[in-house]
């Protein structure tokens, strides 16, 4: 079983130590950073499955770190749970608007409950996979294939050059969000010529 990696960005050494001990005990791989700047550096070097982010960081605030994460195409799909000792409504709302999965009160939430939330979030998050490409053969006797050919303006379901059957090639086009895998772009090609 591969261990999921958690990055905790928090300026409190005690909090980092407490979470590190508890999460490693649950077979998570744990990375920590004491500032927003250090956390962003870690994210450029390491693959992370979830981020625990303290909103009350000195220097670069937790909100600024979250903005940077959400502005980065390579990071924006990583689930972020925001932590704060203060329950400031506007700060919490802003974090959730930016894309944080949820807010966790440091004062009111025991570490075991936070670990449960991490497990629940990661259970809904599929591990990153290489985008899948598909090739589907068009069956010339299928009514749907003829309807597709007509809709695409094709005269027939065979390559004009070599007479081979045509194939629908589906390739990744865009990732919609964390829970929707991806949009696919389609093109019609010849299995032999690959030129349509």
C-alpha positions as CSV (number, residue, x, y, z in Angstrom):
1,X,0.0,0.0,0.0
2,X,1.4,3.4,-0.9
3,X,1.4,6.0,1.9
4,X,-0.5,9.2,1.2
5,X,1.5,12.4,1.7
6,X,0.2,15.2,3.9
7,X,1.8,18.6,4.0
8,X,1.2,20.6,7.2
9,X,2.0,24.3,7.0
10,X,1.9,25.8,10.5
11,X,4.2,28.1,12.4
12,X,3.7,26.3,15.7
13,X,6.4,23.7,16.4
14,X,4.2,22.0,18.9
15,X,1.3,21.7,16.4
16,X,3.7,20.4,13.7
17,X,5.1,17.8,16.1
18,X,1.7,16.7,17.4
19,X,0.2,16.2,13.9
20,X,3.4,14.6,12.6
21,X,3.4,12.0,15.4
22,X,-0.3,11.2,15.0
23,X,-0.4,11.0,11.2
24,X,2.8,8.9,10.9
25,X,1.1,6.6,13.4
26,X,-1.7,6.2,10.9
27,X,0.7,5.3,8.0
28,X,0.7,8.7,6.3
29,X,3.8,10.2,5.0
30,X,4.2,13.6,6.7
31,X,5.9,16.8,5.5
32,X,5.9,20.0,7.5
33,X,6.7,23.7,6.8
34,X,6.9,26.5,9.4
35,X,6.0,29.3,7.0
36,X,3.9,29.9,3.9
37,X,7.0,30.5,1.8
38,X,8.6,27.2,2.9
39,X,5.3,25.4,2.3
40,X,5.2,26.7,-1.3
41,X,8.8,25.6,-1.8
42,X,7.9,22.1,-0.5
43,X,5.0,21.9,-3.0
44,X,7.3,22.7,-5.9
45,X,9.6,19.7,-4.9
46,X,7.3,17.1,-3.5
47,X,4.0,15.4,-4.6
48,X,1.4,15.9,-1.9
49,X,-2.0,14.4,-1.5
50,X,-3.5,16.8,1.0
51,X,-2.5,20.1,2.6
52,X,-3.3,21.2,6.2
53,X,-2.9,25.0,6.1
54,X,-2.9,27.3,9.2
55,X,-4.6,30.6,8.3
56,X,-2.7,32.5,11.0
57,X,0.8,32.3,9.6
58,X,3.3,35.2,10.2
59,X,4.7,36.8,7.0
60,X,2.8,35.3,4.1
61,X,-0.7,34.6,5.5
62,X,-2.5,31.4,5.0
63,X,-4.9,33.1,2.7
64,X,-2.0,34.3,0.5
65,X,-0.6,30.7,0.5
66,X,-4.1,29.4,-0.5
67,X,-4.3,32.0,-3.3
68,X,-0.9,30.9,-4.7
69,X,-2.0,27.2,-4.5
70,X,-5.2,27.9,-6.4
71,X,-3.5,30.0,-9.0
72,X,-1.0,27.2,-9.8
73,X,-2.4,24.6,-12.3
74,X,-0.2,21.9,-10.9
75,X,-1.4,22.4,-7.3
76,X,-5.1,23.6,-7.4
77,X,-6.5,20.1,-7.3
78,X,-4.8,19.2,-4.1
79,X,-7.4,19.2,-1.2
80,X,-6.7,21.9,1.3
81,X,-8.1,21.8,4.9
82,X,-7.6,25.1,6.6
83,X,-6.8,25.3,10.3
84,X,-7.1,28.3,12.6
85,X,-7.1,29.1,16.3
86,X,-9.4,32.1,15.6
87,X,-12.8,31.6,14.0
88,X,-13.1,34.8,12.0
89,X,-16.1,34.5,9.7
90,X,-14.6,36.6,6.9
91,X,-11.3,34.7,6.9
92,X,-13.1,31.4,6.9
93,X,-15.5,32.5,4.1
94,X,-12.6,33.7,2.0
95,X,-10.7,30.4,2.4
96,X,-13.7,28.4,1.3
97,X,-14.4,30.8,-1.6
98,X,-10.8,30.3,-2.8
99,X,-11.3,26.5,-2.8
100,X,-10.4,25.1,0.6
101,X,-12.3,21.8,1.3
102,X,-13.2,22.8,4.8
103,X,-12.4,24.8,7.9
104,X,-11.2,23.2,11.1
105,X,-11.0,25.0,14.4
106,X,-7.7,24.2,16.2
107,X,-9.3,25.0,19.5
108,X,-12.5,23.0,19.1
109,X,-11.3,20.0,17.1
110,X,-9.2,17.2,18.6
111,X,-6.3,15.8,16.4
112,X,-8.1,12.5,16.1
113,X,-11.1,14.2,14.5
114,X,-8.8,16.0,12.1
115,X,-7.2,12.7,11.1
116,X,-10.7,11.3,10.5
117,X,-11.5,14.3,8.2
118,X,-8.2,13.7,6.3
119,X,-9.2,10.1,5.8
120,X,-12.6,11.1,4.6
121,X,-11.3,13.7,2.1
122,X,-8.7,11.3,0.8
123,X,-11.2,8.5,0.4
124,X,-13.1,10.7,-2.1
125,X,-9.9,11.8,-3.9
126,X,-8.6,9.3,-6.4
127,X,-4.8,9.1,-6.7
128,X,-3.4,11.0,-9.6
129,X,-3.3,8.9,-12.8
130,X,-2.0,9.5,-16.2
131,X,-4.7,10.8,-18.5
132,X,-6.3,7.9,-20.4
133,X,-6.6,7.9,-24.2
134,X,-9.2,5.8,-25.9
135,X,-9.6,4.5,-29.4
136,X,-13.0,3.1,-30.4
137,X,-13.6,1.3,-33.7
138,X,-16.6,2.4,-35.7
139,X,-18.7,-0.6,-36.6
140,X,-20.0,0.0,-40.2
141,X,-23.2,-2.1,-39.5
142,X,-24.2,-0.1,-36.4
143,X,-26.9,2.4,-36.8
144,X,-25.2,4.7,-34.2
145,X,-22.0,4.7,-36.3
146,X,-24.0,5.8,-39.4
147,X,-25.7,8.6,-37.3
148,X,-22.3,9.7,-36.0
149,X,-20.8,9.7,-39.5
150,X,-23.8,11.8,-40.8
151,X,-23.5,14.2,-37.8
152,X,-19.7,14.7,-38.6
153,X,-20.3,15.1,-42.3
154,X,-18.5,11.9,-43.3
155,X,-19.6,10.2,-46.5
156,X,-18.8,6.7,-45.2
157,X,-17.1,4.9,-42.3
158,X,-14.0,3.9,-44.3
159,X,-10.9,5.8,-45.0
160,X,-11.0,7.5,-48.4
161,X,-7.3,6.7,-49.0
162,X,-7.0,3.1,-48.0
163,X,-10.5,1.8,-47.3
164,X,-9.7,0.8,-43.7
165,X,-12.3,1.3,-40.9
166,X,-12.3,4.6,-39.1
167,X,-11.6,5.0,-35.4
168,X,-12.8,7.6,-32.9
169,X,-9.8,8.7,-30.9
170,X,-10.6,10.3,-27.5
171,X,-7.8,12.3,-25.8
172,X,-7.8,14.3,-22.5
173,X,-8.9,17.8,-23.1
174,X,-9.6,19.5,-19.7
175,X,-9.9,18.6,-16.1
176,X,-13.2,20.0,-14.7
177,X,-12.8,19.6,-11.0
178,X,-11.5,17.3,-8.2
179,X,-14.4,14.8,-8.6
180,X,-15.0,14.9,-12.3
181,X,-12.1,13.2,-14.1
182,X,-11.8,15.0,-17.4
183,X,-13.3,16.2,-20.6
184,X,-12.3,14.3,-23.7
185,X,-11.6,15.7,-27.2
186,X,-12.6,13.4,-30.1
187,X,-11.2,13.1,-33.6
188,X,-11.9,10.6,-36.4
189,X,-8.8,8.8,-37.7
190,X,-7.8,5.9,-39.9
191,X,-6.2,2.9,-38.2
192,X,-3.6,2.7,-41.0
193,X,-3.2,6.2,-42.3
194,X,-3.9,8.1,-39.0
195,X,-4.5,11.2,-41.1
196,X,-8.1,12.3,-40.7
